[in-house]
C-alpha cells in the first residue's frame, strides 16, 4: 500500500527539502507527500486523511508542533510522528516524546539521519502489519517497549510474562544483579488487570532486619518506641495491586514464616495488634541467589520457596545474549543524550564489536553506566574506542572472542569486507539487522555489497 507522509513547517526550504528527499530516493519515491505551512492546516489535514508518518516543526505561528503531535496521537494513534527542532533535548523534545513522537531531529536536518529514521519507521510499521494476524506471537514484544532485546532468550521470557501477567500467580524472578529483574516485574504488573493499582517495591537487602517486618506489615500506635501513629505496611499499600519483594533471599527465617502465612491466608496482623487485616496483593519476588541451594543450606524455608516458585523466570546474564547488546547500546545512547541535554552521539562499528565481545560482569546496568560515562566525558559526536578507554579489556582476549580471526597481513578494506559478510551470516542475511550491528545505514551496506559484487566479476 502506498504510504502517505505529511510535512509541517512554516519554512518553505524545509518542506521542499523533505519532499525532494522522498521524491529523489527510489526506495521511498512512491510515498504520497502532503505539506502544511502551520499547525492549524496540519490538524485539518489529519482530520481528513490518515498518515503513516508526520514531520512537524516545533515553533510555528499559531499552533505548535507539540499541538500537532498531541492531536495526531489522539486522533490517529497508528501515525508515527517526528519533531523537527533547533535544540537538542530540552523540555519541548521531552514533551513530544511523552505525546508519542517516534523521534526528534535537530535542524539543519542531516540527510543520512533523515534516511535512517524514515527507514526504521517504515520497516517497523511493516513488521507490525505482518505480525497483526499471527496470534500474539514472539515479536509482540512491541506491546511492552521497555524490554529491549531480540534474542531468543529474551523473547521466550516475554512470552512467559505475557502468559502469567493476567493471572494472580506468585512469580519468582532470578538472575545476576543488573540483568533487569525489576523491569520484568514491572512488565508483569503493567500487563496485568492490576495495572491501575499500586506497584509497591521493597528491597529486603536494604532495610535493617529489625525494621523490615514493620515495613512489610505495618504497626499500631505505641507498639514500639517511635510508633507515634498507626502506619500501613507495604502489603496494605499494595492491596489489589502488586508487591515486589526484591532480593528476598536476604529475609531472615522468622520473617519468612510470617510472609508465608500472609501469602497463603491473604491476611496480615500489624505489629502491636491482634486484629487480622485482609490483603489482596500479588507477590513477585526476585533473587540473585539460587534459592533451591539456599533451601539445602537451611537459609531459606522450603515451603516458602515452593509457594513463590509457582512460575519461575530466570534472566540470563548479558554475555549469554550478545545479540541484544547493540540494541541496548543504541537505546541507552539515545536515552542518555536526551536526559543530559546533549547532542546526539553515534557509536562506531569498532565500539559495537567491543561491546558485543565484552563479558559485562555487571550486566545491563554496567553497560548503561559505560555508555553514560562515554557520553559525558567525550565532547565529540562520535563515540569511538577512545571514548571507552576505561573498559578493562585485554586485547588478546578480545581478538580470540572475535569471529574475525586471522587478520594478520590483511588490509583495512579486507577486514571491513570480512566483518560485513560475517555479520550478514550471523543475521541470516537480514540487511537491516546487519546494518544496525555494524553502525551504518542500510544504503551504505547496499552500496558496499554492490561494490564487492563488481570486484568479484
PyMOL commands that set and color helices and strands:
alter all, ss='L'
color gray80, all
select helices_A, chain A and resi 12-24+26-28+39-48+65-75+90-98+111-131+138-144+152-165+181-190+209-217+234-237+248-250+253-265+291-297+302-308+318-320+322-340+349-357+363-377+385-388+395-401+412-426+431-438+442-456
alter helices_A, ss='H'
color red, helices_A
select strands_A, chain A and resi 4-8+32-36+53-57+80-85+103-106+171-175+199-203+242-246+267-269+276-278+282-287+311-315+346-347+382-383
alter strands_A, ss='S'
color yellow, strands_A
deselect
rebuild
show_as cartoon
